């Protein structure tokens, strides 16, 4: 069977890391027909818009997409392509796993967290304006609806049940934002009552950040609103080794788009030095989504073994904080080739090499 998948290379380091993922995809033996769709800066240059309708049409048709990072100008310029993509395709659930696989450099080697983030509304709704004519005050509207809250919370509980997760924690700020936060809190409590088999609890966003910094092993699946999810997913990525190893997925009705958490890093574009792991792990998530579980497992383990060996890794994984011994950094393409080389050689019955102090946090994921 051949799977047709929309490929959005993105900009900055996007074309390099998506090319790396394609090299690994070929090594799995799974037949994928990539349909290239340009978005971001190249699309502006070629088509006059950062998000052409043809990109949306391609994803709607194929129902699957692998996406590279796309630059979002800070403070000015065009609006976020990432936000527009989620809103126009109603990709309401952003899933960001944080699994500690950076070897010696992982300060919390048992980290195994999943952030489920509502991705279409909240403070990222795009409803903002100047309050005065002199542009000295601005206002952004935080839109929280019961419909969006219900469906992302339901998604989190279903995800936890399907993947044998042990707990779902809602994160909000209902003590201060009593209407918007309170609505999300009420939706969570009522939904949690429908899943008595899955333990659940709540945390305020500020307290949650502290708790994750102190004892991340006590948490599992986190469901929250758009802005809080954006912040917490980066925090969790830091616990697991950094944004370079943090994949993500977006789900809507019959649609799935897989994208790394990190940005486009335009200053490194064309240098062949970017870490390809996050994009390659997006491929792993895509393979799991389409039912190619063994291929996905081989990709995950090949990434794990490559990082654990510390022989062919990019500069960020070769820094002194990530290894006890000096390592000469490799290129993005070289690391991708090393991971691809390992894919068909993986022994699925062999225990994974674990960094010092690591427990068994990943065993549940790997079984699934």
C-alpha positions in Angstrom: 0.0 0.0 0.0 1.2 3.5 -0.9 0.3 6.4 1.4 -0.1 9.8 -0.2 1.2 12.5 2.2 1.4 16.3 1.8 4.9 17.5 2.5 5.3 21.2 3.5 9.1 21.8 3.6 8.7 25.2 5.3 11.5 27.7 5.5 14.7 28.4 7.4 15.9 24.9 8.4 12.6 23.3 7.3 13.8 22.0 3.9 16.8 20.4 5.5 15.0 18.6 8.4 12.1 17.4 6.2 14.7 16.0 3.7 16.3 14.2 6.6 12.9 12.7 7.6 12.4 11.5 4.0 15.7 9.7 4.1 14.6 7.9 7.2 11.1 7.2 5.8 12.7 5.5 2.8 14.7 3.2 5.1 11.5 1.9 6.7 10.2 0.4 3.5 6.8 2.0 3.9 5.7 3.4 0.5 5.0 7.1 0.8 4.1 9.3 -2.2 5.0 12.8 -1.1 3.0 15.7 -2.5 5.1 18.9 -2.1 3.2 22.0 -1.0 5.0 25.3 -0.3 4.0 27.6 2.5 5.8 30.4 4.2 8.4 32.8 2.8 8.9 30.8 -0.5 5.1 30.9 -1.1 5.1 34.6 -0.5 7.8 35.0 -3.1 6.2 32.6 -5.7 2.5 33.1 -5.0 2.1 36.3 -3.1 0.7 34.6 0.1 2.3 32.6 2.9 -0.6 30.1 2.9 -1.9 29.3 -0.6 -5.3 27.6 -0.9 -3.5 24.8 -2.7 -1.8 23.8 0.5 -5.1 23.5 2.4 -6.6 21.6 -0.5 -3.7 19.2 -0.6 -4.1 18.4 3.1 -7.8 18.1 2.9 -7.4 15.6 0.0 -4.6 13.5 1.5 -5.7 13.8 5.1 -2.1 13.5 6.1 0.8 16.0 6.2 4.4 16.2 7.3 5.3 19.8 7.9 8.6 21.6 8.4 8.9 24.8 10.6 7.7 28.0 9.1 8.9 31.4 10.2 6.5 33.7 12.1 7.8 37.3 12.1 7.9 38.8 15.6 5.9 42.0 16.2 5.2 42.8 12.5 4.9 41.2 9.1 2.5 38.5 8.0 0.4 36.6 10.6 1.4 33.2 11.7 1.0 30.5 9.0 0.9 27.9 11.8 -2.1 29.5 13.5 -3.9 30.1 10.2 -3.4 26.5 9.2 -4.8 25.2 12.4 -7.8 27.5 12.3 -8.7 27.0 8.6 -8.4 23.2 8.8 -9.9 23.1 12.3 -6.9 21.2 13.6 -8.1 21.6 17.2 -5.9 19.2 19.2 -2.1 19.8 19.3 -0.3 16.8 20.7 3.2 17.3 21.9 5.0 14.3 23.5 8.1 15.0 25.6 10.1 11.8 25.9 13.6 11.9 27.4 15.9 10.5 24.7 18.8 12.9 24.7 21.0 10.5 26.6 23.4 11.9 29.1 22.2 15.4 28.5 18.7 14.7 29.8 18.4 16.2 33.3 15.2 14.3 33.9 15.8 10.9 32.3 12.4 9.5 33.2 10.4 12.3 31.5 7.5 10.9 29.6 4.9 13.7 29.2 2.2 14.5 26.7 0.8 18.0 26.4 -2.7 18.2 24.7 -3.2 21.8 23.6 -6.4 23.3 22.3 -5.1 24.8 19.0 -7.9 27.0 17.4 -8.9 29.7 19.9 -7.9 31.2 23.3 -5.4 34.1 23.1 -4.3 32.9 19.7 -7.7 33.5 18.2 -6.3 36.6 16.3 -8.9 38.9 17.7 -6.9 42.0 18.7 -6.9 45.7 18.1 -5.5 49.1 19.1 -7.5 50.7 21.9 -6.5 54.3 21.0 -5.6 56.2 17.9 -2.0 56.8 19.0 -1.3 53.1 19.3 -0.2 53.3 22.9 -2.6 50.6 24.1 -3.6 47.3 22.6 -6.1 44.5 23.5 -6.2 40.8 22.7 -9.4 38.8 23.2 -9.2 35.5 25.0 -11.9 33.4 23.4 -12.8 30.1 25.1 -15.9 28.2 24.0 -17.6 25.2 25.5 -17.5 23.3 22.2 -13.7 23.6 21.7 -13.1 22.9 25.4 -15.2 19.8 25.3 -13.7 18.3 22.2 -10.0 18.8 23.2 -10.6 17.5 26.7 -12.4 14.5 25.3 -9.5 14.0 22.9 -7.1 14.0 25.9 -9.1 11.3 27.8 -9.4 9.2 24.7 -5.7 9.6 23.9 -4.9 8.6 27.5 -7.2 5.5 27.3 -5.8 4.4 23.9 -2.2 4.8 24.9 -2.5 3.5 28.4 -1.5 6.8 30.1 -2.0 6.9 33.8 -3.5 10.4 34.5 -4.9 13.5 32.8 -4.2 16.9 34.4 -6.1 20.0 33.4 -4.2 23.3 33.5 -6.0 26.6 33.7 -6.1 29.9 35.6 -9.7 29.8 36.8 -8.9 31.6 40.0 -8.2 34.8 38.1 -9.8 34.4 34.7 -13.1 33.2 36.2 -15.1 33.2 33.1 -12.7 31.9 30.5 -10.7 29.7 32.8 -13.8 28.8 34.7 -15.5 27.6 31.6 -12.5 25.3 30.7 -12.5 24.1 34.3 -16.2 23.2 34.3 -15.8 21.4 30.9 -12.9 19.4 32.3 -14.7 18.4 35.5 -17.8 17.3 33.6 -15.8 15.4 31.0 -13.6 13.7 33.7 -16.8 12.2 35.3 -17.4 10.3 32.0 -14.0 8.6 32.3 -14.0 7.1 35.8 -11.3 4.6 34.8 -8.7 7.4 34.2 -7.5 9.4 37.3 -7.6 13.1 36.8 -6.7 16.3 38.6 -6.2 20.1 38.0 -3.4 22.6 38.4 -3.2 26.4 38.0 -0.7 27.3 35.2 1.8 29.0 37.5 1.8 26.1 40.0 2.1 23.6 37.1 5.3 25.2 35.9 6.8 24.9 39.3 5.6 21.3 39.7 7.1 20.3 36.4 10.4 21.9 37.2 10.5 20.0 40.6 8.9 16.6 39.9 7.9 16.0 36.3 7.7 12.3 37.0 4.4 12.8 38.9 2.6 14.0 35.7 1.6 12.3 32.6 -1.0 13.8 30.1 -1.7 17.5 30.4 -4.7 19.2 28.7 -4.9 22.9 28.5 -5.8 26.0 26.5 -3.8 27.4 23.5 -1.4 29.8 25.1 -0.7 27.7 28.2 -0.2 24.7 26.0 2.4 26.5 23.9 4.3 27.5 27.0 4.1 24.1 28.8 5.1 22.1 25.7 8.3 24.1 25.5 8.9 23.6 29.2 8.3 19.9 28.9 10.6 19.7 25.8 13.3 21.3 27.9 12.9 18.6 30.5 13.2 15.9 27.8 16.4 17.3 26.2 15.4 20.4 24.2 13.3 21.5 21.3 15.6 19.6 18.9 14.1 16.3 20.0 10.4 17.5 20.4 7.9 16.4 17.8 4.3 17.4 17.6 1.0 16.5 15.9 -2.2 18.3 15.0 -5.5 16.5 14.8 -8.9 17.5 13.3 -11.8 15.5 12.0 -10.1 13.0 9.6 -7.0 15.2 9.3 -3.6 14.9 10.9 -0.6 17.2 10.4 2.8 16.4 12.0 5.2 19.2 12.8 8.2 19.8 15.1 7.8 22.0 18.1 10.9 24.1 17.3 11.0 27.1 15.0 12.6 27.7 11.6 16.0 29.0 12.9 16.6 31.1 9.7 20.2 32.0 10.7 21.1 28.3 10.3 19.3 27.8 7.0 21.5 26.0 4.4 24.3 25.2 6.9 23.3 21.5 7.2 23.8 21.7 11.0 20.2 21.6 12.4 19.1 18.8 14.6 16.8 16.6 12.5 15.5 14.5 15.4 12.2 16.4 16.0 11.2 16.1 12.4 12.2 12.5 12.2 10.1 11.8 15.3 7.2 13.5 13.6 7.6 10.9 10.9 7.4 8.3 13.7 4.1 9.8 15.0 2.8 9.8 11.4 3.7 6.1 11.0 1.9 5.2 14.2 -1.1 7.2 13.1 -1.5 5.2 9.8 -1.0 1.9 11.6 2.6 1.2 10.5 3.5 0.4 14.1 6.6 -1.7 13.5 8.1 0.9 11.1 7.4 3.6 13.7 9.0 1.6 16.4 12.1 1.1 14.3 12.4 4.8 13.7 12.0 5.6 17.4 14.6 3.0 18.4 17.0 4.1 15.7 16.9 7.7 16.9 17.3 6.5 20.5 20.3 4.3 19.7 22.0 7.1 17.6 21.7 9.6 20.4 22.7 7.1 23.1 25.9 6.2 21.1 26.9 9.9 20.6 28.9 9.1 17.6 26.9 10.8 14.8 25.0 13.6 16.4 24.4 17.3 15.5 26.1 20.1 17.4 23.4 20.6 20.0 23.6 16.9 21.1 27.4 17.1 21.1 27.7 19.9 23.7 29.5 19.2 26.9 26.3 19.2 28.9 25.0 16.3 26.8 27.9 14.0 26.9 30.8 13.2 29.3 33.3 12.9 26.5 34.1 15.3 23.7 32.1 14.6 20.5 32.8 16.0 17.1 29.5 17.3 15.8 28.0 15.8 12.6 25.8 17.4 10.0 22.1 17.2 9.8 22.3 15.0 6.7 24.9 12.7 8.3 22.8 12.1 11.4 19.8 11.4 9.2 21.8 8.8 7.2 23.0 7.2 10.4 19.5 6.9 11.8 18.3 5.5 8.4 21.1 3.0 8.4 20.0 1.7 11.8 16.3 1.4 11.0 16.4 -2.0 9.2 18.9 -3.3 11.7 16.9 -2.7 14.8 16.2 -5.7 17.0 12.7 -5.0 18.4 13.2 -7.5 21.2 16.4 -5.9 22.5 16.0 -3.5 25.5 16.8 0.1 24.7 20.1 1.5 26.0 19.2 3.9 28.8 21.1 7.0 30.0 22.4 6.9 33.6 19.5 7.2 36.1 16.8 6.5 33.6 13.9 4.4 34.7 11.2 2.6 32.6 9.1 5.6 31.6 9.1 4.8 27.9 8.1 1.1 28.2 4.4 1.9 28.0 4.8 4.1 24.9 6.9 1.5 23.2 4.4 -1.2 23.8 1.7 0.8 22.2 
